[in-house]
Amino acid sequence: MAVQKPSIPKGTRDFSPVEMARRNYLFDTIKSVFRRYGFQPLETPSMENLSTLLGKYGEEGDKLLFKVLNSGNFLKGIDAEEVQAAAESDNPVVLGNRICEKGLRYDLTVPFARYVVQHQNELVFPFKRYQIQPVWRADRPQKGRYREFYQCDVDVVGSKSLLNEVELIQIVQEVFAALKIRVTLKINNRKILYGISETIGHADKMMDITVAIDKLDKIGLDAVNEELAGRGLSPEAVAALRPILELSGSNREKLAAITAIIGEKSATGLKGIQEVTAILDYAEALGVVLPVELDLSLARGLNYYTGAIFEVKAMDFPMGSICGGGRYDDLTGIFGLPDTSGVGISFGADRIYDVLLGLDLFPAETAQSVRALFVNFGGAEELGALRLLSEVRRAGIAAEIYPEAAKMKKQFDYAQKRDILYMVFVGENELAARTATVKNIVTGEQRSIPFEAVADSLR
């Protein structure tokens, strides 16, 4: 029998110990900011009922859901004629529901909304939570796009205050400042997009418009215009939309221009302009130095967004959006809790990791999982080294001993390959003098240290 070559599904990855140390640095940095703003940790299951997931992400999102087959003999009672009839019908989902009722979560926001409704009597509103877990999308794998990836979400639900949006901007600023990544935050408002749709005479096609213009960065304006025409927009409407998407200048100049275009044609659009203006005013008054740019082509094609929307891009590394989110006024209403507004933002951990790696911004010490290696001489010296090792570990320092009394070169090579900074020698003379020789294997410097001071010397 041929030996099967081990592999993993496309769009997924293994993470080595070095990669995990870097990822933990990233997660810890993000968590520390979330906690300072009063957000609490939460986790939800990897699988949700399909009824929870379907219809929340728009037509594009629904296509990318990973569905989970029911366990057991899920085809029992379904004959070939029924399969054929379902395939030829306008509603093959009926059959699909009988063989798969669950799906892997597509994002963390919809499961969060489900959780809030399910546990509403246990929560204190406004409820602020952060969540760092993997999500899955049946997308075509490519650079910066995976089928399994982590999101770091922060949301507040139960408040309509625009202070929440301002706080999210501050969180973005603090996270990326801590990571030393220069970014630009783009902001828009779905109410403005509705106002634009209303102004060009196609309020009924807002979803079609947002899905199309959300691809502007990827496919360009001409291709977007073709897609808009294909979705039923008149040539006049497409022509009227073009100068809006090409507006330039400062944020204030863009706001003035879009106000003049919408005028009295859309009360909803004017409300969106007022909200963006207020958010920018607060950010400026609070001394936010993060570049914040009003981008009227920003659409965030998910159906549940209703107000401010955000997207963050790295300035010094070619990568798509590394962070995004927005306001959703009634996502919980789908699950039976209406009029409970929320707003949140999601940090794309895997893309941020790639940016940190590409810009060589991971601190060198993240690769050092062990600070010191105790050399094993065997015999009484081994026992003495073990006792000292226990004291070093109790002092909170990661250290280990080589498991055998091997040749010195072998132990030294092990320490080098593991990126261990110090080697600690407890030989016959050291044991008698109750000292240890501590060697920095990068600089070559070595010192004789009393046993009671070894832990401090390794810090």
PAVEXMI-306210 format. One record per residue (C-alpha): x, y, z. Coordinates in pm, 1 decimal, decimal comma, always signed. Example, Ala and Ser with C-alpha at 12.3 -4.5 7.8 and 13.67 -1.06 7.14 Angstrom:
% PAVEXMI-306210
SITE          u          v          w
SITE    +1230,0     -450,0     +780,0
SITE    +1367,0     -106,0     +714,0
//
This chain:
% PAVEXMI-306210
SITE          u          v          w
SITE       +0,0       +0,0       +0,0
SITE     +141,8     +337,9     -102,2
SITE     +228,3     +579,0     +177,8
SITE       +4,1     +885,0     +161,4
SITE     +190,3    +1214,5     +152,0
SITE      +68,4    +1430,9     +442,3
SITE     -103,6    +1755,5     +347,2
SITE     -354,3    +2012,2     +471,9
SITE     -649,7    +2172,1     +288,4
SITE     -570,3    +2466,9      +63,7
SITE     -618,8    +2799,2     +234,5
SITE     -519,0    +2665,4     +578,4
SITE     -181,6    +2667,3     +752,0
SITE      +21,9    +2501,9    +1025,3
SITE     +192,0    +2738,1    +1269,5
SITE     +540,0    +2652,2    +1393,3
SITE     +654,1    +2735,5    +1750,2
SITE     +825,7    +3051,4    +1622,3
SITE     +512,4    +3154,0    +1430,7
SITE     +295,6    +3084,7    +1734,8
SITE     +520,8    +3300,6    +1952,5
SITE     +478,6    +3584,7    +1702,8
SITE     +101,4    +3531,3    +1680,3
SITE      +72,7    +3533,2    +2059,0
SITE     +262,6    +3864,0    +2064,9
SITE       +9,6    +4001,2    +1814,8
SITE     -293,2    +3869,2    +2005,8
SITE     -157,4    +3989,5    +2342,0
SITE      -93,2    +4338,4    +2202,2
SITE     -446,7    +4364,1    +2064,6
SITE     -606,6    +4218,7    +2380,6
SITE     -422,7    +4464,2    +2604,5
SITE     -578,8    +4758,0    +2415,6
SITE     -925,9    +4601,0    +2415,9
SITE     -909,6    +4549,4    +2792,6
SITE     -802,9    +4908,7    +2859,6
SITE    -1125,4    +5023,1    +2694,8
SITE    -1340,1    +4800,9    +2916,8
SITE    -1419,3    +4516,1    +2674,0
SITE    -1476,8    +4164,6    +2810,8
SITE    -1366,0    +3834,9    +2649,5
SITE    -1616,9    +3602,4    +2480,1
SITE    -1604,4    +3284,3    +2271,7
SITE    -1873,4    +3116,3    +2062,5
SITE    -1880,6    +2771,3    +1893,6
SITE    -1701,8    +2711,4    +1562,9
SITE    -2031,1    +2581,6    +1421,0
SITE    -2357,8    +2770,5    +1410,1
SITE    -2697,2    +2662,4    +1281,3
SITE    -2727,7    +2754,3     +913,1
SITE    -3045,9    +2941,2     +998,2
SITE    -2826,0    +3173,8    +1206,2
SITE    -2576,4    +3235,3     +924,9
SITE    -2771,8    +3238,9     +598,5
SITE    -2901,6    +3570,8     +469,9
SITE    -2680,5    +3786,5     +693,9
SITE    -2384,8    +3845,7     +460,5
SITE    -2542,6    +3923,8     +125,3
SITE    -2538,0    +3705,4     -184,7
SITE    -2157,9    +3697,4     -204,2
SITE    -2120,9    +3596,0     +159,6
SITE    -2378,6    +3317,3     +148,2
SITE    -2184,6    +3153,5     -135,1
SITE    -1873,0    +3138,1      +82,2
SITE    -2027,1    +2956,9     +378,9
SITE    -1876,1    +2618,9     +467,0
SITE    -2168,5    +2385,5     +533,6
SITE    -2136,9    +2085,0     +766,1
SITE    -2305,1    +1757,3     +668,8
SITE    -2539,2    +1608,5     +925,6
SITE    -2390,7    +1314,5    +1110,6
SITE    -2505,5     +960,4    +1049,1
SITE    -2691,2     +838,5     +739,0
SITE    -2811,2    +1180,1     +624,6
SITE    -2916,9    +1042,8     +283,7
SITE    -3156,4     +790,2     +434,5
SITE    -3501,5     +831,4     +288,0
SITE    -3382,0    +1049,0       -0,8
SITE    -3405,5     +869,5     -335,2
SITE    -3246,2     +955,9     -669,5
SITE    -3571,1    +1096,6     -809,7
SITE    -3597,9    +1340,2     -517,8
SITE    -3239,3    +1454,5     -571,3
SITE    -3305,4    +1509,2     -941,9
SITE    -3627,2    +1698,3     -872,8
SITE    -3452,6    +1923,7     -620,6
SITE    -3170,9    +1995,9     -866,1
SITE    -3421,4    +2102,5    -1131,3
SITE    -3640,7    +2307,1     -898,1
SITE    -3615,4    +2675,6     -810,4
SITE    -3564,0    +2586,2     -445,5
SITE    -3299,9    +2312,4     -405,2
SITE    -3228,6    +2449,3      -55,4
SITE    -3514,1    +2236,7      +78,2
SITE    -3313,1    +1924,0       +7,5
SITE    -2993,9    +2088,5     +129,4
SITE    -3150,5    +2159,8     +467,6
SITE    -3212,6    +1788,7     +513,4
SITE    -2846,0    +1695,6     +472,5
SITE    -2676,5    +1993,7     +637,3
SITE    -2819,3    +2209,7     +912,4
SITE    -2496,5    +2363,1    +1044,9
SITE    -2212,5    +2572,8     +908,4
SITE    -1873,1    +2701,3    +1013,9
SITE    -1895,2    +3062,0    +1126,4
SITE    -1822,1    +3317,7     +852,7
SITE    -1741,7    +3600,4    +1094,9
SITE    -1771,7    +3675,5    +1467,2
SITE    -2036,7    +3948,8    +1446,1
SITE    -2343,6    +3739,9    +1359,1
SITE    -2263,4    +3475,3    +1626,1
SITE    -2215,7    +3764,8    +1869,1
SITE    -2561,4    +3900,3    +1783,2
SITE    -2708,2    +3551,8    +1833,1
SITE    -2531,9    +3528,6    +2171,4
SITE    -2661,9    +3869,0    +2283,8
SITE    -3022,1    +3772,9    +2207,5
SITE    -2988,7    +3427,8    +2361,3
SITE    -2835,9    +3566,5    +2684,3
SITE    -3000,1    +3910,4    +2693,2
SITE    -3134,9    +3864,8    +3046,5
SITE    -2784,8    +3792,1    +3180,0
SITE    -2607,1    +4089,5    +3019,7
SITE    -2553,7    +4449,4    +3128,5
SITE    -2612,8    +4693,3    +2842,5
SITE    -2428,5    +4853,6    +2678,5
SITE    -2246,2    +4521,2    +2647,9
SITE    -1881,8    +4547,9    +2540,8
SITE    -1703,3    +4233,0    +2431,1
SITE    -1390,6    +4127,1    +2246,0
SITE    -1350,0    +3794,0    +2070,2
SITE    -1041,9    +3636,7    +1909,5
SITE    -1124,0    +3316,1    +1721,1
SITE    -1090,5    +3157,7    +1374,8
SITE    -1351,9    +3197,4    +1100,6
SITE    -1393,8    +3009,3     +773,2
SITE    -1478,2    +3118,0     +418,8
SITE    -1494,7    +2898,0     +108,6
SITE    -1293,5    +3151,4      -88,4
SITE    -1025,7    +3097,8     -352,0
SITE     -694,9    +3097,0     -160,0
SITE     -442,6    +3361,5     -264,5
SITE     -186,8    +3595,8     -110,3
SITE     -340,1    +3752,8     +198,5
SITE     -664,5    +3554,9     +162,0
SITE     -718,6    +3228,9     +348,9
SITE    -1003,5    +2984,7     +400,7
SITE     -931,2    +2964,1     +772,3
SITE     -815,3    +3277,4     +947,9
SITE     -841,5    +3456,9    +1278,7
SITE    -1039,1    +3769,4    +1353,2
SITE     -995,9    +3991,4    +1656,4
SITE    -1332,3    +4158,8    +1707,6
SITE    -1438,0    +4431,7    +1946,6
SITE    -1806,3    +4534,4    +1964,9
SITE    -2040,8    +4733,7    +2183,8
SITE    -2412,5    +4663,1    +2159,5
SITE    -2704,2    +4844,5    +2321,1
SITE    -2595,4    +5202,6    +2250,9
SITE    -2650,8    +5437,8    +1957,1
SITE    -2396,9    +5693,1    +2079,1
SITE    -2137,9    +5803,7    +1823,4
SITE    -1885,0    +5805,4    +2107,9
SITE    -1857,1    +5433,2    +2042,3
SITE    -1740,8    +5498,1    +1685,5
SITE    -1486,9    +5749,8    +1813,2
SITE    -1362,4    +5496,2    +2067,8
SITE    -1312,4    +5240,0    +1791,6
SITE    -1097,6    +5491,3    +1601,4
SITE     -889,1    +5540,5    +1916,9
SITE     -853,4    +5162,9    +1955,3
SITE     -732,4    +5132,5    +1595,7
SITE     -481,1    +5409,7    +1659,1
SITE     -348,1    +5247,2    +1977,3
SITE     -325,8    +4892,9    +1838,8
SITE     -129,8    +4987,2    +1529,6
SITE      +89,2    +5234,2    +1717,7
SITE     +182,3    +4951,2    +1956,6
SITE     +256,9    +4724,4    +1659,4
SITE     +451,1    +5008,4    +1487,3
SITE     +245,4    +4973,3    +1165,8
SITE     +157,8    +5298,3     +988,5
SITE     -202,6    +5280,2     +870,4
SITE     -478,9    +5489,3     +719,8
SITE     -838,3    +5450,8     +841,0
SITE    -1107,2    +5505,8     +579,1
SITE    -1457,1    +5599,0     +690,4
SITE    -1794,8    +5622,8     +519,1
SITE    -2157,5    +5579,8     +619,3
SITE    -2418,2    +5345,2     +475,6
SITE    -2677,7    +5622,1     +512,4
SITE    -2467,4    +5833,7     +275,8
SITE    -2459,2    +5542,5      +31,7
SITE    -2836,7    +5514,9      +54,0
SITE    -2860,4    +5891,2       -4,7
SITE    -2641,2    +5857,4     -313,7
SITE    -2858,6    +5569,8     -441,1
SITE    -3169,4    +5778,2     -378,1
SITE    -3017,5    +6082,6     -547,8
SITE    -2934,4    +5893,4     -868,0
SITE    -3283,6    +5742,9     -876,0
SITE    -3206,4    +5387,5     -765,4
SITE    -3280,8    +5365,1     -392,4
SITE    -3425,1    +5018,6     -461,5
SITE    -3084,8    +4899,1     -582,3
SITE    -2869,8    +5014,7     -291,1
SITE    -2748,4    +4660,6     -219,8
SITE    -2653,6    +4609,8     -584,7
SITE    -2468,5    +4941,0     -581,9
SITE    -2278,9    +4868,3     -259,5
SITE    -2178,5    +4516,3     -369,8
SITE    -2040,2    +4660,7     -694,2
SITE    -1856,2    +4965,1     -562,2
SITE    -1708,5    +4757,8     -277,2
SITE    -1493,9    +4600,6     -552,0
SITE    -1359,5    +4935,5     -674,6
SITE    -1005,5    +4883,9     -542,9
SITE     -990,2    +4532,5     -687,6
SITE    -1135,7    +4574,9    -1038,1
SITE    -1129,6    +4949,1    -1110,9
SITE    -1399,2    +5203,8    -1190,3
SITE    -1471,3    +5093,9    -1549,4
SITE    -1535,9    +4734,8    -1441,8
SITE    -1754,0    +4857,7    -1155,4
SITE    -1957,5    +5064,2    -1402,3
SITE    -2005,2    +4755,8    -1620,5
SITE    -2123,9    +4555,8    -1320,9
SITE    -2363,9    +4833,6    -1219,1
SITE    -2511,6    +4834,1    -1569,1
SITE    -2543,5    +4457,0    -1549,9
SITE    -2731,6    +4494,1    -1223,4
SITE    -2993,5    +4713,0    -1391,0
SITE    -2872,6    +5069,0    -1333,9
SITE    -2952,1    +5308,2    -1615,9
SITE    -2664,0    +5470,0    -1807,9
SITE    -2769,6    +5804,7    -1660,2
SITE    -2746,2    +5669,5    -1306,1
SITE    -2403,7    +5513,3    -1369,7
SITE    -2284,2    +5843,6    -1516,4
SITE    -2420,1    +6037,3    -1216,2
SITE    -2244,5    +5800,2     -973,4
SITE    -1901,1    +5827,5    -1132,7
SITE    -1808,2    +6182,0    -1018,1
SITE    -1919,5    +6095,6     -664,3
SITE    -1679,4    +5801,5     -652,2
SITE    -1402,5    +6024,8     -788,6
SITE    -1445,7    +6307,4     -534,4
SITE    -1111,7    +6426,7     -393,8
SITE     -984,2    +6683,7     -147,4
SITE     -991,0    +6707,2     +232,1
SITE    -1258,8    +6539,7     +441,9
SITE    -1435,9    +6873,7     +489,5
SITE    -1428,6    +6943,9     +116,1
SITE    -1572,8    +6601,4      +37,4
SITE    -1847,7    +6647,0     +298,1
SITE    -1935,9    +6983,4     +150,0
SITE    -1941,6    +6838,3     -202,9
SITE    -2157,4    +6537,1     -115,5
SITE    -2393,1    +6762,5      +84,7
SITE    -2438,8    +6978,6     -223,5
SITE    -2500,9    +6673,0     -443,6
SITE    -2754,3    +6508,6     -211,8
SITE    -2910,3    +6840,4     -108,7
SITE    -3272,4    +6788,7       -9,5
SITE    -3308,3    +6471,9     -215,8
SITE    -3236,0    +6235,9      +75,0
SITE    -3298,8    +6296,5     +446,1
SITE    -3126,0    +5965,8     +518,8
SITE    -2816,8    +6072,3     +325,2
SITE    -2798,1    +6402,8     +512,8
SITE    -2825,5    +6212,4     +843,4
SITE    -2524,6    +6003,8     +741,8
SITE    -2327,1    +6318,4     +656,8
SITE    -2409,9    +6461,1    +1001,9
SITE    -2291,1    +6140,3    +1171,7
SITE    -1959,2    +6135,1     +985,0
SITE    -1908,9    +6506,4    +1059,4
SITE    -1968,4    +6447,9    +1432,0
SITE    -1726,8    +6152,3    +1444,1
SITE    -1454,4    +6352,1    +1267,7
SITE    -1513,4    +6649,4    +1500,1
SITE    -1476,2    +6429,2    +1809,9
SITE    -1162,4    +6260,1    +1673,3
SITE    -1003,9    +6596,4    +1598,9
SITE    -1095,4    +6738,4    +1941,5
SITE     -946,5    +6432,7    +2115,7
SITE     -616,3    +6469,0    +1929,5
SITE     -641,8    +6157,0    +1715,3
SITE     -330,7    +6160,7    +1494,2
SITE     -425,5    +5850,8    +1296,7
SITE     -491,4    +5950,7     +933,2
SITE     -870,9    +5929,0     +888,7
SITE     -998,2    +5965,8     +532,0
SITE    -1357,5    +5996,8     +413,7
SITE    -1389,9    +5754,2     +121,2
SITE    -1729,5    +5768,7      -48,4
SITE    -1652,1    +5450,6     -246,7
SITE    -1613,6    +5249,3      +75,3
SITE    -1918,3    +5023,0      +96,0
SITE    -1840,9    +4718,7     +315,0
SITE    -2068,9    +4483,6     +119,9
SITE    -2223,5    +4309,0     +421,5
SITE    -2599,3    +4359,5     +445,0
SITE    -2617,5    +4424,2     +817,8
SITE    -2427,5    +4756,0     +823,6
SITE    -2653,3    +5062,1     +861,1
SITE    -2434,1    +5353,3     +972,6
SITE    -2064,5    +5438,3     +994,2
SITE    -1831,1    +5191,8     +822,9
SITE    -1454,5    +5162,9     +860,5
SITE    -1164,4    +5006,3     +677,2
SITE     -793,4    +5016,8     +764,6
SITE     -498,7    +4968,4     +528,3
SITE     -124,7    +4952,7     +589,4
SITE      +65,9    +5243,7     +439,2
SITE     +404,4    +5074,0     +390,1
SITE     +314,0    +4723,2     +273,2
SITE      +97,6    +4604,3      -18,2
SITE     -200,5    +4432,9     +142,7
SITE     -576,6    +4458,5     +129,2
SITE     -783,1    +4572,7     +423,5
SITE     -631,6    +4461,2     +756,1
SITE     -915,8    +4587,2     +974,3
SITE    -1278,6    +4682,3     +914,6
SITE    -1621,9    +4716,3    +1065,7
SITE    -1913,4    +4948,6    +1126,1
SITE    -2251,4    +5024,8    +1282,2
SITE    -2541,7    +4779,8    +1264,3
SITE    -2873,3    +4907,8    +1398,5
SITE    -3084,0    +4593,2    +1405,4
SITE    -2872,7    +4281,0    +1361,2
SITE    -3013,9    +4137,2    +1684,2
SITE    -3366,8    +4202,5    +1551,8
SITE    -3325,9    +3903,3    +1319,9
SITE    -3303,3    +3686,2    +1630,5
SITE    -3592,0    +3850,6    +1819,5
SITE    -3435,6    +4151,8    +1994,7
SITE    -3526,0    +4459,6    +1786,5
SITE    -3394,2    +4815,4    +1821,0
SITE    -3065,3    +4714,9    +1981,7
SITE    -2793,8    +4899,2    +1794,7
SITE    -2433,9    +4788,9    +1789,9
SITE    -2101,7    +4888,5    +1638,5
SITE    -1774,4    +4704,2    +1609,8
SITE    -1450,8    +4655,3    +1425,7
SITE    -1251,6    +4346,1    +1333,5
SITE     -873,4    +4317,5    +1315,6
SITE     -760,2    +4062,5    +1055,3
SITE     -488,6    +3883,9    +1251,4
SITE     -345,8    +3685,4     +960,8
SITE     -305,2    +3984,0     +732,4
SITE     -162,1    +4193,8    +1015,0
SITE      +83,1    +3909,5    +1082,6
SITE     +191,8    +3914,7     +718,3
SITE     +244,0    +4292,2     +734,7
SITE     +450,2    +4263,6    +1054,4
SITE     +659,9    +3989,8     +897,3
SITE     +703,1    +4175,3     +568,8
SITE     +816,1    +4492,0     +747,8
SITE    +1034,4    +4298,2     +998,5
SITE     +846,7    +4449,9    +1292,4
SITE     +827,4    +4148,0    +1524,5
SITE    +1045,7    +4207,0    +1832,9
SITE    +1346,4    +3974,5    +1834,7
SITE    +1255,7    +3839,8    +2177,7
SITE     +928,5    +3689,3    +2049,3
SITE    +1135,0    +3403,6    +1902,8
SITE    +1290,3    +3327,7    +2243,2
SITE    +1051,4    +3087,7    +2409,9
SITE    +1331,4    +2972,7    +2645,7
SITE    +1570,7    +3216,3    +2811,6
SITE    +1835,6    +2975,3    +2939,6
SITE    +1963,7    +2621,3    +2881,6
SITE    +2128,4    +2440,2    +3173,4
SITE    +2413,9    +2223,7    +3052,9
SITE    +2389,0    +1859,2    +3159,2
SITE    +2716,0    +1714,5    +3294,5
SITE    +2547,6    +1406,9    +3445,0
SITE    +2590,9    +1266,4    +3796,6
SITE    +2586,6    +1497,5    +4097,4
SITE    +2626,1    +1799,8    +3871,2
SITE    +2302,1    +1708,7    +3690,5
SITE    +2112,4    +1701,0    +4021,0
SITE    +2265,5    +2034,1    +4126,9
SITE    +2166,5    +2188,7    +3793,7
SITE    +1810,9    +2055,0    +3830,7
SITE    +1775,9    +2213,0    +4176,2
SITE    +1900,8    +2548,2    +4048,7
SITE    +1676,6    +2516,4    +3741,3
SITE    +1371,7    +2477,7    +3968,5
SITE    +1461,8    +2801,2    +4149,2
SITE    +1504,1    +2986,1    +3819,7
SITE    +1164,3    +2866,5    +3699,3
SITE    +1000,7    +2969,4    +4028,3
SITE    +1139,0    +3316,9    +3962,2
SITE     +930,3    +3324,9    +3643,1
SITE    +1207,8    +3262,3    +3389,6
SITE    +1159,7    +3006,5    +3110,0
SITE    +1450,0    +2763,0    +3123,7
SITE    +1528,1    +2398,8    +3054,3
SITE    +1806,4    +2142,9    +3093,3
SITE    +1944,9    +1930,9    +2813,2
SITE    +1800,5    +1583,1    +2882,4
SITE    +2125,5    +1386,0    +2843,4
SITE    +2488,7    +1441,7    +2938,2
SITE    +2580,9    +1483,0    +2571,2
SITE    +2891,5    +1637,6    +2419,4
SITE    +2921,0    +2010,4    +2477,1
SITE    +2901,2    +2092,6    +2103,9
SITE    +2570,3    +1909,2    +2074,1
SITE    +2421,4    +2103,5    +2365,8
SITE    +2559,2    +2432,9    +2233,3
SITE    +2416,5    +2367,1    +1884,8
SITE    +2077,9    +2289,1    +2040,7
SITE    +2078,0    +2621,3    +2226,8
SITE    +2172,0    +2813,1    +1911,4
SITE    +1904,4    +2649,9    +1697,8
SITE    +1642,4    +2722,4    +1965,5
SITE    +1747,8    +3091,2    +1986,4
SITE    +1826,3    +3045,9    +2356,4
SITE    +2027,8    +3341,7    +2484,3
SITE    +2206,1    +3195,1    +2787,5
SITE    +2378,9    +2868,8    +2874,6
SITE    +2421,2    +2791,3    +3246,1
SITE    +2706,5    +2562,2    +3357,8
SITE    +2694,7    +2381,8    +3692,7
SITE    +3006,1    +2164,7    +3682,0
SITE    +3206,8    +2004,5    +3961,7
SITE    +3386,0    +2328,0    +4058,7
SITE    +3069,2    +2537,6    +4038,2
SITE    +2880,3    +2290,7    +4253,3
SITE    +3150,5    +2302,9    +4522,1
SITE    +3155,0    +2685,1    +4518,9
SITE    +2775,5    +2716,4    +4487,3
SITE    +2817,6    +2932,6    +4179,6
SITE    +2712,4    +2889,8    +3818,8
SITE    +2885,5    +3003,8    +3501,7
SITE    +2636,8    +3199,1    +3291,2
SITE    +2733,1    +3250,4    +2927,1
SITE    +2565,0    +3479,1    +2674,7
SITE    +2599,6    +3272,6    +2357,9
SITE    +2544,0    +3573,1    +2131,7
SITE    +2820,0    +3796,5    +2275,8
SITE    +3036,1    +3518,1    +2421,8
SITE    +3048,4    +3699,3    +2758,8
SITE    +3043,9    +3470,2    +3062,6
SITE    +3033,8    +3537,7    +3437,1
SITE    +3049,5    +3340,9    +3758,9
SITE    +2725,9    +3400,2    +3950,7
SITE    +2626,2    +3282,3    +4304,4
SITE    +2335,5    +3038,6    +4295,1
SITE    +2101,8    +3285,2    +4467,0
SITE    +2167,6    +3552,9    +4201,1
SITE    +2143,3    +3335,4    +3888,1
SITE    +1773,9    +3408,7    +3827,1
SITE    +1833,1    +3785,6    +3830,4
SITE    +2129,8    +3750,0    +3594,2
SITE    +1907,8    +3583,1    +3335,6
SITE    +1643,0    +3856,7    +3322,2
//
